Amino acid sequence: MTIDLTETTTSAIHDTLMQARHRLGGPTLGMVLTLVIVTDESGQYDAVRAASQAAREHPCRVLGVIIRNPAGRSRLDAEIRLGEGSPGETLLLRMHGALGQHADSVVAPLILPDTPVVTWWPDRAPAIPSADPLGALAQRRVTDAAASDKPRQMLTVLASGYRPGDTDLSWTRATPWRSLLAATLDQPYAEMTSGTVSAEQHNPSADLIATWLAGRLGIPVAREVSAGPGITGVCFTTVAGDITLSRPDGRTATLSKPGQPERRVALHRRDTAELLAEELRRLDPDEVYAEALARFAVHPIDAGDE
Amino acid sequence: MTTPASPPRYHAGPNPLRDARDRRIPRVAGPCVLVMFGVTGDLARKKLLPAIYDLANRGLLPPGFSLVGFARRNWENEDFAELTYDAVKQHARTPFRDNVWEQVAEGMRFVPGDFSDDAAFDRLCETVSQLDVERGTGGNYAFYLSVPPGSFPAVVGQLKRSGLSDPGPGGPGGRPWRRVVIEKPFGHDLASARELNAMLAAVFPPEAVFRIDHYLGKETVQNILALRFANTLYEPIWNRSYVDHVQITMAEDIGIGGRAGYYDGIGAARDVIQNHLLQLLALTAMEEPLSFEADSLRVEKEKALSAIRLPEDLAAGTARGQYTAGWQGGVEVRGFLEEDGIAPDSKTETYAAIRLGVDTRRWAGVPFFLRTGKRLPRRMTEIALMFQRAPHLPFAKTDTEELGQNALVIRVQPDEGVTVRFGSKVPGSAMEVRDVNMDFAYGESFTESSPEAYERLLLDVLIGDAPLFPRQKEVELSWQVLDPIEEFWAEHMKPEPYPAGSTGPPSADALMAASGRAWRRL
């Protein structure tokens, strides 16, 4: 059911939730976490949809914070959705006027007790996520550099504002590639001299992979621009020949190693719901991300200007 | 490419891209071929083949991973691919993706043949070496014997004869591996278990033999270790000072179905207690292992199994039953003796309950009650620690009439989770205390759904990670517990009838009542 409350308060929202839950037979106890999504009217549909997909198997409370018309009169409107095949609760909180500056005063009372809080900025993220009032409520703060106009610049900004618990979806997008690269180097390989990562011009995931590889392997890793889609390949130059992993079609990758047959492996690009599900899996600081990000800030990647 | 004058230097030491802190990157199996015997069986279709697809879908199988099916069917590779496709469509846990399926299907081969057919195994040999060349599987083979135990010697003998079991000297990249996976039953008594092991040991070294007890792949079972050894809350009460007794139950609502050939003569105790229930007992009763390495875990489990003591009076300390016709779950069902393929005078039990002691300082005097049965009211597996009653209750007697024993219940399946049962005040003006539940459910606490037990176990085999597989010593210790009971039963105790859909034979209730206790409700 969907319930609209206009010019409301958090305690009225809370009471309405309790009543609605009671009417549905009390189905939503034991929710896993509270996910705060900070977005605007144009971004809310996709973000909330991805969140409810990610949370499909395990209920959570989604709080969509939508800031509207900052110049107007202060007002809180709430749209409560529960039931309807989704196990958790979704609350869209539209904040008008000066209230938008104090969104945390609305969000804090609606956070589930004794469970983790994750704040996600699907589009525009603050420079220091942990200093943002809504970020300060969360132990995990998820940004997305790829949504920014200048992703590389955004990574540098995020690097200087990094606090443990920050994470970025462009790093999440890199996981299948990093996993496959790690598995490739589980097998014996000849001494490496250099590497390249090829991807579309604006692809912060490729930038992070290149930085991560350079840091871990101690070799220069270049970033090449290709037509995409997404990341199209990684190549290591070794003294015995090249090890390449190429994915021209965004679906299936081919691994070739010197003296060995080519091998194919499924490597699809994941949708936001899957990325979010990976993010929600672990809520402790991601130190490897922190290292890659810090290295990126010191050795920025130059692949055309932004 | 020309061969360089001196061989290139190879990287030695740990993989620089792996970091224990980097937990987004999963463990991925290395290049290998999985050869599956008995691919047309139920287990393969419902569990193993879907699990392989799920692993591929989660990106946990290596590029080039290949799967070879072997069975007595006049099939081509495409027929095997079709069987797998249907199995995956029907039973896989993760969503179907074309490109993942293509990857799996590309590496699928089928070798038709009989276990006595030398030529078929020679063809199998050619098939896998061809895969090594075509798909770079590196000469690493795992053999999954999803076949009746009677066929083990034939298959293992053929693997040796054809040279498949021999990894050879290996190349510059290291020595390839061979692993063999077998399913229960691991023999039907101590002597036959040793025989089976001797047969395997003649071909494969002990660390290459993976005995699958799929219960150990279940999240809830692994969670016993987390619950006990990662918390401070439970360890202080996990002993004879607080625990009154322990009940370990595996109830099934189904009958024997199509397994008559295997089940008749084996029975519930050999089928379930010897492996699953004694493993659960060992995990519940064991001391803290030094680490979660396979060896440390095994040492503690072996100690717990060695400490098991049988009841002095086996007639009173065990119960044995056989279901008769009745109504189960709203359906009228046949009795065990009327099932197809069962001898009308069969003395095989379909229900077994035993009382065991664990002779350690921690558990002295605490009975462990194990029960399993078919055609019981519902399907359920759990471990329940029943705590002693409070030594003194400062309430009027009438106030606590509804207060039972505190209990900690590990629900293995279904509804995986943990329940704590304790007394709480009933709302109202009177001081009345009644039992309530505090509940942890896996499904409500993590954003990740639990993988199937077989996914975990297959991956462990391909990676070569052994902690979740029982070793021969554990199998032998379990038979040492069960053999005297089976001998006593064969001589002195016929199974007692119980109607399908009931909770078991009266003697099982008497076994509990003798010490003033009762089974938890099924």
Interface residues (C-beta under 8 A of the other chain):
Chain A: L29 G30 M31 V32 L33 A54 A55 E57 H58 P59 C60 T172 T175 P176 R178 S179 L180 L181 A182 A183 L185 D186 Q187 P188 Y189 A190 E191 M192 L213 R216 L217 G218 T238 V239 A240 G241 R251 T252 A253 T254 L255 K257 P258 G259 Q260 P261 R263 R264 V265 A266 L267 H268 A277 E278 L280 R281 R282 D286 E287 V288
Chain B: M1 P4 P8 R9 Y10 H11 N15 P16 L17 R18 D19 R21 D22 R23 R24 I25 P26 V28 G30 P31 A56 N57 G59 L61 P62 P63 G64 R97 N99 V100 E102 Q103 E106 V133 E134 R135 G136 G138 P172 G173 G174 D439 A441 G443 E444 S445 F446 T447 E448 S449
